[in-house]
């Protein structure tokens, strides 16, 4: 629906790409001695467009082709010690049904 609606808008140049930033991780509260941070809530437009539940993602939609790309954070292996399995780009592509997944540090 997003691609169709924006392509009908005469003010949007042909070949445009929509880039959305998801919500960011807020970390732990200052003075908090636990390893549990505040409850994360995804940015609503980003969630509607991509369905992503995790923080620190970006997403792009090419209006000419309708292709969607997610940019996921590149997490250190140490992350898995506390938070469990780190999903691969392929797992994220399958989970959120996007055409391609790259890492945030690869954003052009």
N, C-alpha and C positions, 0 to 999 in steps of 0.2 A: 504494500500500500504506500509506503514512504516513497519509493522510487517513482511509482505512477503519479503520485500527487506532485512531487517536485518537478518531474519532467513536464507536467502541464503548466507550470508556472513560467511565463514568458520572461520574467526578470532573472531567472537562473541560467547562466551561460551553459551551452552544450559542453559536455566533457567534464562537468563538475564532479567532485567527490565530497561526500559528507564525512566529516571526521568528528566523532563523539568521544568524550572522556568520561569514563566511569568514575564512580566514587573512589576516594582514596582511603587507605588504611590509616586509622588514627593512632595506632600504636597503643601503648599502655599509658595510664594516667600518671601524672607526676606524683611521686610518693607512694604509688601502689606497689606493694611487694609481691603481688601475685603475677602469674604469667598470662593472665586473661585480660585482654583489652576490652574496650567498649564494644557493644553490639554494633556490627556493621550493617548498614542499610544502603543498598545500591541506588545510584542516581536513577530516577524514575524513567526518563526518556531513554537512557542507555539500556536499562533493563527491558523496556518495551521493544526496543529495536533488536537487541541481541540475546536477551534472556540470561545474561551473565550474572552470577550471584557473587563472585569473588571480587575483592578490591583491586585497584591499580591497573585496570585494563583500559585499552583504547579500542575503538572499532571504526572501520571505514566502509562506506558503501559507494561503489562506482555507479553513478547515475546512468551512464551510457550502457553498461552491461548488466547492472544489478548484482555484480559480484560483491561479496562481503569478506572483509578481512578483520580478524581480531588480532590485537597486539597484547600479548600476555607478559607479565613481569618475569624476568629471568631470576629465579630463586636459587640461592646457594644450597648445596646439598645438605648443609647443617639444618636447614629449615625442616627437613624430613624427620629429624630427631624428635622435635616437639610436635609438629603438625601432621606427621604421617606422609604418605605417598605424595610425591610431586607429579602432577599429571604432565604427560608429554604434549607437544603441540598436536599430534595426531589424536590423542584422547580428547583434547579440548575441541578440535574441529568436529569430531563425532558427537560430542556432548551437546554443542550449541549449533550444530548443522550450518557451519559457515564454510565458505569456499577455500579459505586459507587461514593459517595461523602463523604469526611471526612473533618475535619478541619486541617489547617496548623499545629496547635499545637499538632496534633496526628501523624505527620510524624515520621516513625520509625527511 
